[in-house]
């Protein structure tokens, strides 16, 4: 289902009177201003495409808001952008499958390729898995134009529903030329966060999405979209991950380290078909109980094991004891500063691309 909303800016006429005897240079300045004003009135509004997938932002009592209703909920949107929308899905974010992630990324890439006028894309998502979907798109949408992932903490039937305001901010960020090269960003609560760094920090509060030590990329204020920094790791247009060549994503499990944890959990997921395991440790990579034995078992089965920290910040450094016995292939990977669920996404894409452990370690250092 598609619908186009075309707006016509209600521009005020610029009346400049040139007094008699004015200098030639001043006349030229006035004429240039008149020409620029006329051009700005005739210039088309930026074009933004919305992929609606569902989530709390659309989950009202008695049924879910459609993509048309979401766009119509934003007052005066047609004075800012030309909006188009497609109902990709309409379900809780946890209901989206990995195959749907691949399909969504392919469709966004195709949309950018087929429409040179398009300024950016907006994707609605439930907040429970929003940061995961955003990071996946950050790695797989290979275009300089932005993808803005947005959601809400309150549903449309709740007093104080903030979904329309968040959606307006998302459209504005997607339409702004300054968003080019930022990759996929997450916009909620008037803040712009990088998909790589953002995480949900509270189950209920509106300001739940934060980048912790890194801080926001920018803000969406009433006067303009203001950026303060840029992401430096590889992403989007510089990414090597081509979803047109990936039929399915391999199974990768995340396992928590805690006091008395046993290694049989690791051996179980390996025997069940996992191609990768992400260890979420409490420190800089130390495991607990018999988990070390489980990791050794996984490596022996040629399953990649990525070590990360569950503390919320800090790096797991590479280069210490990462090679297999006898100088064989590397199956132990340092997760750098990615949190466990982001590391899982990068590992899935990495394994779908190569079985070279050294290459996968490089990816964790670059992305």
N, C-alpha and C positions, 0 to 999 in steps of 0.2 A: 504494500500500500504506500503510495507516495502522494505528497501534496506540496505545492509550492506556494509560499507566502511572499508576494512581491510588494515592497513598500516604496512609497514616494516621499522623499524628504520634503518637509514643509519649510523650505529655505526662505529667509527674509531677503527682500531685494536690497542690494547695496547701492545707495544713491550717493555718488561723489560729484560734487560740483567743483569745477575748475575755475578759480577766479581769473579775471582779466589780468594780464601782465605777469602771470606766473612764469617762472623760468622753464626752459625746455627740459632740463633734467627733472624738475618737479612734475611737469606734465607727463613725462615718460613713466615716472613712478606711479602716478595716479592711473595711467592707462594700464600699466602692468597689474595693479591691484584690481582694476575692473575686469581684466581678462581672467585673472586667477579666480575671482569670485564667480564669474560666469561658468568657468570650467568646473568649479567645485559643485555648482548647482546641477550641472549636466552629468557629472560622473556617477556611474552606477554604485549602489550600495554594495559592500562586500557580501560575498555569498558563503553561507555556512550550511553544512549538511548534518542532520541529526540521525544517529542510529539509536533507537530506543530499545533497551533490552529488558526493562522491568525494574524491580527493586522497590524499596520503600517510597521513592519519589513518585511512583505511579500507583501505589497500592492503597487506594481509598476504600472505605466501607462500601460494599455492594458491587465491587468490580474494580478493574484497573484502568487508569487513564491511558488512552491511546496516544500515539505520537502526535496526532493532530491536536488532541486536547492539551497535551503538554506545551506545545508551541503556542496555542491560543491562550494559555494561562499567563503568558508574559505580557504585561501591558506595554504597548508602544514598541514592541519588538520590530515591527515593520518599518519603523523610522530609523533603525540602526543597521539592520542586515536584511538580506534576502535569504529567507530560511526555507530549506527543504527537509523533509523527514521520511524515514522508513521504519516500519515496525519490524525490527530484526527478531525480537522475542519479547515476551511480557511475562516474566516469572521472577521468582526470587533468585538472587545472584548465585546462591549455592546450587541452583538447579541447572545452571549452564554447564555444558560438558566441555571437555577439552577439544572435541571435534568442532563444537560451536565457536570456541575461541579461534581455531584455525580458520574457520569459514568467515568469521567477522573480520579478521585481519586481511584475508584475501579480498573481501569486498571493499574494505577501506582503501587498500592499495589500488584496486581497480577503479574506484571512484576518483581518487586523485589522478590516476593516469588518464582517465577519460575526460576530465573536466579541468581545463587549465584555468578557468575563472574561479575555481573554488579556493577560498582563503583558508579554510580549516574544517575540521570535523569535530562534532560533539558526540559523546557516547554516554548514555545514562546507565547506571549500574546500582545494584544494591550495595550497601556499604560493607557487608561482611567479607566479601571477596573483591572489593573494588580495587584495592592496592595490587592484588595479584593480576587482575585483568589489565590494569593500567601498565604494569611493568612488562607484561607479555606484549602489549601493543607498542610500548617504548622500544622493544627489541626487534619487532617484526614489521612495523609499518615503515617502509623505506622511502620516506619523502621528507623534504625540509619543512613542509607545512604542518601545523600543529594538530595533534589529537588531544581533545580536552575531555577527560572523564569526570562525570559529575553525579552526585546523588543527594540524598537528604536523610536526616536522622529522624524526622517526623513525617508521618504520612499525610496525604491531602485531607483526611477527615479529622485531623488533630488541630486544636487551637495552637497557633504559632508555627504552622507549616512553613518551612523555609525553602521548599523545593523550587518555587517559581523564581525567587531571588537568586538561588544558586544557579539555576538554568540560565537566567539572564546574564549573570557573570560569565558563565561558560561560553555563551554565544559571543559575548564581547571579547573574551580572551582569544577565542578561535578566529575572530575576524581581525584582530589587531596585527599589523605587520611585525611588531616587535616580538610576537610569539614564534615567528619562523626560526627554525633551528633549535628550539627548546625541546623537541621530541614530544612525548606524551606527558601531559601535566594533569594534575588533579586540582579541581577548583571547588571548594566549599568554604562557607563562612568568610567570603571576600578574600580568601588567600589562595595563592597559586603555589603548589608544591610539585617538585619533580617526582615522576612516577618511580624512579629508582630509589628515592630516599624516604618517601612518605609512608607512614604507617598509621593504622587506627589505634588510638591510645586510650579510648574510653568507650564503654558500651552504650552510653546514653547522651553525653554532652554534645552540643552542636560544634564545638571546637575540637572534635576528636582527632582530626587528621593533622599530623605534625611531622616535621622532618628532624625533630630533636636537635642534636648538636649542629646540624647543617643549616637549619633555618629555611624560611620560605624563599622561593625564587622571586616572588613579587606579590602584588595585591591588585585587586580590582576595586578602585574607588569611583566616586561619582563623577569625577572629572576625566579620568583616564585609567588605562591599564599601565601599571608602573612595575618594571622589573629592576631587581637589584643585583642579580648575578646570573650566570649561565651554567648548565651542567657540562662537565668536562669529559666524562667517560663516554665511550662510543655508544651511539644509539641511532635510531631512525635511519636517516639517509646514509649513514656510515656503517650500518649493520651488515653483517655477512649472512644473517639468517633469512633464508628465502622460503616463505611458507608455501609457495607454489611447488616446491620440491619435497615438502614434508607431508606424507600421507597420514601419519598419526604420530602423536607424541608418546614416547616411551614412559613406562611406569617408573616414577621416582617417589620414594617415601621419606617422610621426615620423622626422625626418632629423637625423643627428648632424653637428655642425660639427667639423672637424679640419683640421690643416694640409694645404693642397693640395686640399681638397674641391672638387668640381666641381658646377656648376649643372645639368648634364644629368640628375642623379638627381632633382632637383625637377621638371624638365620632364617626365621620364618618368612619375612618379606622377600628375602633373596630366593628361597625355595618356591615362593608364590609367583615369581616372575619379575621382580623389581630389577631394573637395569642400573639404578642408581639409588644411593641412600644419602640423605643429608642428616648429619648429626648436629643437634642443637645443644651445645654445651654451655655450662654456666660460667666458664672462664675463657681461657685462650686456647681451648682445644682438648682439655683433659676429659677422659671418659670416666665412668664409674662402674663399680662391680665387675661383672664379666663381659662388659660391652667390648672391651679390647679384643676378646676372643671372637666375638661376633663380627667385628670389623675385619679381622684377619680372615675369617671364613668368607666374607663377602669379596675381599680382594682376591682370594684364591679362586673364586668363581668368576673372576673378571667383571665384577660389579664395581662401579665407581663410587667412592665414599668421599663426600665433601664435608669438611668440618667447618661449622659456623658457631657464632655465639648467640645465645638467647637473651643476653643482658640488655640489648637495645642499642649498643654502640661498641665500637672497637673492631680491630682487624685481626683476622687469623692469617698469619704470615706464611708465605710459601717458602720452599727451599730446604726444609728440614725432614730428612728421611722419607721422601716422597716416592722413591723408586722401589720397584718390586725386588724380590730375591734374585740374586745373580745379575743385577743391572737390567732386569726386565722392564716391561711397560709400567707406567705410572698409573695407579688406580686410586691413590690417595691424593685428594685435591684440597688445597686451602681455599676457603670461601671468601677471603678478603673481608670487606666490611658489610657484605650483604646479610640481611637477616635470613633466617632459615627458609621462610616461604618464598622469598625472592630468589634465594640460591636454588631452590627446587626448580623454579621456572627456567633459570639460565641453564641448569644441568639438563633438563629435558630437551631444550633446543640444542645444546651442545652435543648430546648423545645422538640426537637425530641427524646431526651434521657430520660427526666424526667419531671414530673409536680410538683416537690417539690421545692418550692422557696428557701429554705435554701440550698439545693444542688446547685441550679443555682447560688446563691450568692457565694458559695464555688468555683465554676468554675471560676467566674470572679476574684476571689482572687488568683487562682492558675495558670490560663492560660494567 
